[in-house]
Amino acid sequence: MIDVSTKQSRARFYTSNEWRRLRQSILERDHFECQWCKAEGRVTTDAVLEVDHIKELAQYPELSMEPSNLRTLCKDCHNKRHNRMNYRGVAKKRKWQDEWWG
């Protein structure tokens, strides 16, 4: 089982040749299309594509290289999935209410 408990160990995992090969095969399997956008009838052709672990890597490290636990998502959908604030359609949260340059 892989170690993903530290930032360094996750970086080693994501830069490994084994992961890079698997990532490429998942992108090809999914026809280089975001699976969430595709399910909604949208085609994403100019988006940055990422490979997402359906069951989180931190909780299920044994599924880290399991193709059935991986899917292609565009960056916007991947950010939305992980509740990151920079995804399309959602305003970036401001630190101060009077910030006008955000």
Biotite code that builds the C-alpha atoms (Angstrom):
import biotite.structure as struc

atoms = struc.array([
    struc.Atom([0.000, 0.000, 0.000], chain_id="A", res_id=1, res_name="MET", atom_name="CA", element="C"),
    struc.Atom([1.255, 3.481, -0.785], chain_id="A", res_id=2, res_name="ILE", atom_name="CA", element="C"),
    struc.Atom([1.978, 6.111, 1.831], chain_id="A", res_id=3, res_name="ASP", atom_name="CA", element="C"),
    struc.Atom([0.059, 9.341, 1.256], chain_id="A", res_id=4, res_name="VAL", atom_name="CA", element="C"),
    struc.Atom([0.215, 10.678, 4.789], chain_id="A", res_id=5, res_name="SER", atom_name="CA", element="C"),
    struc.Atom([2.538, 13.590, 4.029], chain_id="A", res_id=6, res_name="THR", atom_name="CA", element="C"),
    struc.Atom([2.724, 16.245, 1.352], chain_id="A", res_id=7, res_name="LYS", atom_name="CA", element="C"),
    struc.Atom([6.074, 14.807, 0.216], chain_id="A", res_id=8, res_name="GLN", atom_name="CA", element="C"),
    struc.Atom([4.745, 11.261, -0.112], chain_id="A", res_id=9, res_name="SER", atom_name="CA", element="C"),
    struc.Atom([1.761, 12.480, -2.147], chain_id="A", res_id=10, res_name="ARG", atom_name="CA", element="C"),
    struc.Atom([4.123, 14.453, -4.380], chain_id="A", res_id=11, res_name="ALA", atom_name="CA", element="C"),
    struc.Atom([6.192, 11.276, -4.920], chain_id="A", res_id=12, res_name="ARG", atom_name="CA", element="C"),
    struc.Atom([3.039, 9.375, -5.801], chain_id="A", res_id=13, res_name="PHE", atom_name="CA", element="C"),
    struc.Atom([1.758, 11.956, -8.291], chain_id="A", res_id=14, res_name="TYR", atom_name="CA", element="C"),
    struc.Atom([5.151, 12.289, -9.986], chain_id="A", res_id=15, res_name="THR", atom_name="CA", element="C"),
    struc.Atom([5.786, 8.551, -10.268], chain_id="A", res_id=16, res_name="SER", atom_name="CA", element="C"),
    struc.Atom([6.014, 6.973, -13.711], chain_id="A", res_id=17, res_name="ASN", atom_name="CA", element="C"),
    struc.Atom([3.402, 4.408, -12.691], chain_id="A", res_id=18, res_name="GLU", atom_name="CA", element="C"),
    struc.Atom([0.850, 7.150, -11.871], chain_id="A", res_id=19, res_name="TRP", atom_name="CA", element="C"),
    struc.Atom([1.660, 9.116, -15.024], chain_id="A", res_id=20, res_name="ARG", atom_name="CA", element="C"),
    struc.Atom([1.048, 6.057, -17.196], chain_id="A", res_id=21, res_name="ARG", atom_name="CA", element="C"),
    struc.Atom([-2.197, 5.225, -15.409], chain_id="A", res_id=22, res_name="LEU", atom_name="CA", element="C"),
    struc.Atom([-3.354, 8.859, -15.580], chain_id="A", res_id=23, res_name="ARG", atom_name="CA", element="C"),
    struc.Atom([-2.798, 8.882, -19.335], chain_id="A", res_id=24, res_name="GLN", atom_name="CA", element="C"),
    struc.Atom([-4.739, 5.629, -19.749], chain_id="A", res_id=25, res_name="SER", atom_name="CA", element="C"),
    struc.Atom([-7.675, 7.064, -17.735], chain_id="A", res_id=26, res_name="ILE", atom_name="CA", element="C"),
    struc.Atom([-7.730, 10.197, -19.900], chain_id="A", res_id=27, res_name="LEU", atom_name="CA", element="C"),
    struc.Atom([-7.767, 8.002, -22.997], chain_id="A", res_id=28, res_name="GLU", atom_name="CA", element="C"),
    struc.Atom([-10.439, 5.701, -21.560], chain_id="A", res_id=29, res_name="ARG", atom_name="CA", element="C"),
    struc.Atom([-12.642, 8.736, -20.862], chain_id="A", res_id=30, res_name="ASP", atom_name="CA", element="C"),
    struc.Atom([-11.952, 10.170, -24.353], chain_id="A", res_id=31, res_name="HIS", atom_name="CA", element="C"),
    struc.Atom([-10.314, 13.267, -22.835], chain_id="A", res_id=32, res_name="PHE", atom_name="CA", element="C"),
    struc.Atom([-13.728, 14.481, -21.621], chain_id="A", res_id=33, res_name="GLU", atom_name="CA", element="C"),
    struc.Atom([-14.828, 15.663, -18.203], chain_id="A", res_id=34, res_name="CYS", atom_name="CA", element="C"),
    struc.Atom([-17.233, 12.998, -17.009], chain_id="A", res_id=35, res_name="GLN", atom_name="CA", element="C"),
    struc.Atom([-19.390, 15.426, -15.010], chain_id="A", res_id=36, res_name="TRP", atom_name="CA", element="C"),
    struc.Atom([-19.722, 17.885, -17.900], chain_id="A", res_id=37, res_name="CYS", atom_name="CA", element="C"),
    struc.Atom([-20.458, 14.996, -20.265], chain_id="A", res_id=38, res_name="LYS", atom_name="CA", element="C"),
    struc.Atom([-23.211, 13.718, -17.938], chain_id="A", res_id=39, res_name="ALA", atom_name="CA", element="C"),
    struc.Atom([-24.810, 17.188, -18.110], chain_id="A", res_id=40, res_name="GLU", atom_name="CA", element="C"),
    struc.Atom([-24.597, 17.253, -21.903], chain_id="A", res_id=41, res_name="GLY", atom_name="CA", element="C"),
    struc.Atom([-21.729, 19.746, -22.045], chain_id="A", res_id=42, res_name="ARG", atom_name="CA", element="C"),
    struc.Atom([-18.572, 19.257, -24.070], chain_id="A", res_id=43, res_name="VAL", atom_name="CA", element="C"),
    struc.Atom([-15.360, 20.554, -22.523], chain_id="A", res_id=44, res_name="THR", atom_name="CA", element="C"),
    struc.Atom([-12.697, 20.917, -25.176], chain_id="A", res_id=45, res_name="THR", atom_name="CA", element="C"),
    struc.Atom([-10.527, 23.755, -23.890], chain_id="A", res_id=46, res_name="ASP", atom_name="CA", element="C"),
    struc.Atom([-10.428, 22.791, -20.210], chain_id="A", res_id=47, res_name="ALA", atom_name="CA", element="C"),
    struc.Atom([-7.539, 21.547, -18.124], chain_id="A", res_id=48, res_name="VAL", atom_name="CA", element="C"),
    struc.Atom([-8.276, 17.898, -17.396], chain_id="A", res_id=49, res_name="LEU", atom_name="CA", element="C"),
    struc.Atom([-7.448, 16.147, -14.140], chain_id="A", res_id=50, res_name="GLU", atom_name="CA", element="C"),
    struc.Atom([-7.817, 12.570, -12.971], chain_id="A", res_id=51, res_name="VAL", atom_name="CA", element="C"),
    struc.Atom([-9.904, 12.352, -9.805], chain_id="A", res_id=52, res_name="ASP", atom_name="CA", element="C"),
    struc.Atom([-9.947, 9.614, -7.167], chain_id="A", res_id=53, res_name="HIS", atom_name="CA", element="C"),
    struc.Atom([-13.639, 8.850, -6.631], chain_id="A", res_id=54, res_name="ILE", atom_name="CA", element="C"),
    struc.Atom([-12.934, 7.428, -3.186], chain_id="A", res_id=55, res_name="LYS", atom_name="CA", element="C"),
    struc.Atom([-10.464, 9.837, -1.613], chain_id="A", res_id=56, res_name="GLU", atom_name="CA", element="C"),
    struc.Atom([-6.801, 8.921, -1.765], chain_id="A", res_id=57, res_name="LEU", atom_name="CA", element="C"),
    struc.Atom([-6.220, 9.777, 1.900], chain_id="A", res_id=58, res_name="ALA", atom_name="CA", element="C"),
    struc.Atom([-8.990, 7.448, 3.130], chain_id="A", res_id=59, res_name="GLN", atom_name="CA", element="C"),
    struc.Atom([-8.548, 4.687, 0.530], chain_id="A", res_id=60, res_name="TYR", atom_name="CA", element="C"),
    struc.Atom([-4.852, 4.488, -0.406], chain_id="A", res_id=61, res_name="PRO", atom_name="CA", element="C"),
    struc.Atom([-5.375, 0.872, -1.466], chain_id="A", res_id=62, res_name="GLU", atom_name="CA", element="C"),
    struc.Atom([-7.524, 2.179, -4.361], chain_id="A", res_id=63, res_name="LEU", atom_name="CA", element="C"),
    struc.Atom([-4.926, 4.708, -5.527], chain_id="A", res_id=64, res_name="SER", atom_name="CA", element="C"),
    struc.Atom([-4.130, 2.814, -8.733], chain_id="A", res_id=65, res_name="MET", atom_name="CA", element="C"),
    struc.Atom([-7.520, 1.170, -9.300], chain_id="A", res_id=66, res_name="GLU", atom_name="CA", element="C"),
    struc.Atom([-8.934, 2.321, -12.662], chain_id="A", res_id=67, res_name="PRO", atom_name="CA", element="C"),
    struc.Atom([-12.527, 1.874, -11.488], chain_id="A", res_id=68, res_name="SER", atom_name="CA", element="C"),
    struc.Atom([-11.824, 4.447, -8.757], chain_id="A", res_id=69, res_name="ASN", atom_name="CA", element="C"),
    struc.Atom([-10.569, 7.057, -11.229], chain_id="A", res_id=70, res_name="LEU", atom_name="CA", element="C"),
    struc.Atom([-12.349, 9.447, -13.585], chain_id="A", res_id=71, res_name="ARG", atom_name="CA", element="C"),
    struc.Atom([-11.514, 12.442, -15.723], chain_id="A", res_id=72, res_name="THR", atom_name="CA", element="C"),
    struc.Atom([-12.781, 15.815, -14.527], chain_id="A", res_id=73, res_name="LEU", atom_name="CA", element="C"),
    struc.Atom([-12.089, 19.298, -15.817], chain_id="A", res_id=74, res_name="CYS", atom_name="CA", element="C"),
    struc.Atom([-10.365, 21.608, -13.368], chain_id="A", res_id=75, res_name="LYS", atom_name="CA", element="C"),
    struc.Atom([-13.612, 23.484, -12.640], chain_id="A", res_id=76, res_name="ASP", atom_name="CA", element="C"),
    struc.Atom([-15.522, 20.297, -11.787], chain_id="A", res_id=77, res_name="CYS", atom_name="CA", element="C"),
    struc.Atom([-12.599, 18.923, -9.780], chain_id="A", res_id=78, res_name="HIS", atom_name="CA", element="C"),
    struc.Atom([-12.479, 22.148, -7.755], chain_id="A", res_id=79, res_name="ASN", atom_name="CA", element="C"),
    struc.Atom([-16.245, 22.000, -7.286], chain_id="A", res_id=80, res_name="LYS", atom_name="CA", element="C"),
    struc.Atom([-16.018, 18.379, -6.119], chain_id="A", res_id=81, res_name="ARG", atom_name="CA", element="C"),
    struc.Atom([-13.479, 19.331, -3.451], chain_id="A", res_id=82, res_name="HIS", atom_name="CA", element="C"),
    struc.Atom([-15.333, 22.523, -2.439], chain_id="A", res_id=83, res_name="ASN", atom_name="CA", element="C"),
    struc.Atom([-12.520, 24.773, -3.605], chain_id="A", res_id=84, res_name="ARG", atom_name="CA", element="C"),
    struc.Atom([-13.750, 28.329, -4.102], chain_id="A", res_id=85, res_name="MET", atom_name="CA", element="C"),
    struc.Atom([-12.212, 29.106, -7.507], chain_id="A", res_id=86, res_name="ASN", atom_name="CA", element="C"),
    struc.Atom([-14.552, 27.080, -9.689], chain_id="A", res_id=87, res_name="TYR", atom_name="CA", element="C"),
    struc.Atom([-16.676, 28.639, -12.420], chain_id="A", res_id=88, res_name="ARG", atom_name="CA", element="C"),
    struc.Atom([-19.793, 30.452, -11.355], chain_id="A", res_id=89, res_name="GLY", atom_name="CA", element="C"),
    struc.Atom([-18.847, 30.918, -7.714], chain_id="A", res_id=90, res_name="VAL", atom_name="CA", element="C"),
    struc.Atom([-17.341, 34.130, -6.475], chain_id="A", res_id=91, res_name="ALA", atom_name="CA", element="C"),
    struc.Atom([-14.019, 33.859, -4.744], chain_id="A", res_id=92, res_name="LYS", atom_name="CA", element="C"),
    struc.Atom([-14.493, 34.332, -1.012], chain_id="A", res_id=93, res_name="LYS", atom_name="CA", element="C"),
    struc.Atom([-13.080, 37.612, 0.181], chain_id="A", res_id=94, res_name="ARG", atom_name="CA", element="C"),
    struc.Atom([-11.049, 37.893, 3.346], chain_id="A", res_id=95, res_name="LYS", atom_name="CA", element="C"),
    struc.Atom([-12.511, 41.331, 4.106], chain_id="A", res_id=96, res_name="TRP", atom_name="CA", element="C"),
    struc.Atom([-15.985, 42.556, 3.223], chain_id="A", res_id=97, res_name="GLN", atom_name="CA", element="C"),
    struc.Atom([-14.653, 45.808, 1.764], chain_id="A", res_id=98, res_name="ASP", atom_name="CA", element="C"),
    struc.Atom([-12.231, 44.146, -0.653], chain_id="A", res_id=99, res_name="GLU", atom_name="CA", element="C"),
    struc.Atom([-13.045, 45.520, -4.088], chain_id="A", res_id=100, res_name="TRP", atom_name="CA", element="C"),
    struc.Atom([-10.029, 44.247, -6.021], chain_id="A", res_id=101, res_name="TRP", atom_name="CA", element="C"),
    struc.Atom([-10.743, 40.511, -5.486], chain_id="A", res_id=102, res_name="GLY", atom_name="CA", element="C"),
])
